[in-house]
Amino acid sequence: MDRRVKIVSTLGPAVSTPEKLRELLDAGVDVVRVNAAHGSEEDRLNIIERVRAVAADVGRHIPILFDLRGLKIRTGPLPEGQKFIRITEGEKVRLVPGPVETGEGVLGINYPQVLEVISPGSRVLISDGLIELLVDEVHDDHATATVIRDGQLLSRQGVTLPGAPIKGGALTDVDREDIAFAVKNGVDFLGLSFLNDAEDLRMARDIARQHGEHVPGLIAKIERPQALENIEEIAEEADGVMVARGDLGVQLPPEQVPQAQKRIIAVCNRFGTPVITATQMLESMITQPVATRAETSDVANAVWDGTDAVMLSAETAVGKYPVEAVRTMDRIVRQVEMEGPVRSRASQEPHYDPTREDSVFADAIARAAFAMSDQTPVEHLVVLTKTGGSARRIAKYRPKPSIIAICETGRVARMIGLCWGVKAVVLDYADDPDEAFRGAGESIIEAGLGERGEFALIVGSIPVFKEAGRTNLVHFRKLGD
């Protein structure tokens, strides 16, 4: 059986040629991630063009997730020629906002509002929490803090302010420029960093609309406690959610992250919002060719939790074994799925807006298709979809047969490429229902996704409405008939 949980791979110097990218796709990558925090605009454009060329060459619809860098608070640079300074436990240091050089007893913080969002007792974490400070006093031009956990401080290290309200919204000026770049170059998804609530998503959508007709899907990265508190409204508004365990594990005590992961995935499963589990999944494979047993269990447990996708970051961006990491992740997921689709309790809960008839009927049809596919010998669930919405609703319930979405455009085919278990075929199907259903079957056979004579349950409409929200039919038919 085909793997249902998708694999997202971050691209970087480790995959710098079309040949290596093709190896990665052949190994099992379904979605590629481009990190806006690294490389130049030209570098990122080259990656996007390379992905499109290789995907076309292998005949696959590969979505591109363009991950915005978000607000990155960092310490100031060290004096020229100095590699690091030692921060010792119990030491008193001054925190100074702005582009201030960091030196003995003084830490520059490149966030102008830092003194407005911290207070005595606030924690300041540096370098993913390896160094911890506790704020003692806040003055007009600086704050004083005591070193609680010491270490070596390098130049321009990341700073986290747990619980501090970030002023000015989640989108920086650089993010706005990156959104314009992403829309211009037709990426499929935008990853939004450090958002607080659904309003940040609506703001990003409005900005994207100013730069083009096709707005990318929005992936809400859950990295802050405020976002976790607002997870339900975020999951309703977003086109996808990412459990960004790296930053979340700095903002929260690390022991709370597993519980947060389960909660985020459960909410997304209930709403039918695709969810990605990310960060350090196979971290050891950056430098070694095999994963640890703990990492293997981590990937497997994300699948059992109900995730739609699992993500590789540095493992494929800069690691020594990018292809091996993808193959390892593929094997782990397949092993978990050997006993059939993983159905979380939340994924089986109906979800619709009772005030909207189209939502009520759409969910009823999705549940009916799921139930009939479970009780009959159909091998494929074929969905004729205008926007991908019908395919997403059916995928929410985790049916046993393969889900094949028949789309009219490559853009829609890529947009649903993140959804659990969904594969897509692009076809400008006929207005006549019988011709449309027959054509869908032939296109599936030609794409190698099914064989002539296999039973399919087709979800579509009579008449064939080429607009969203008009699905009104489930229909049994053999492929090719």
PyMOL commands that set and color helices and strands:
alter all, ss='L'
color gray80, all
select helices_A, chain A and resi 13-15+18-27+41-58+114-117+173-184+198-209+225-229+231-237+245-251+254-271+283-286+293-305+314-317+322-337+346-348+357-375+389-396+410-418+433-446
alter helices_A, ss='H'
color red, helices_A
select strands_A, chain A and resi 6-10+31-35+64-67+85-87+92-97+106-109+123-126+131-138+143-149+151-153+159-160+189-192+217-222+240-244+275-278+309-312+380-384+402-407+422-426+455-460+473-478
alter strands_A, ss='S'
color yellow, strands_A
deselect
rebuild
show_as cartoon
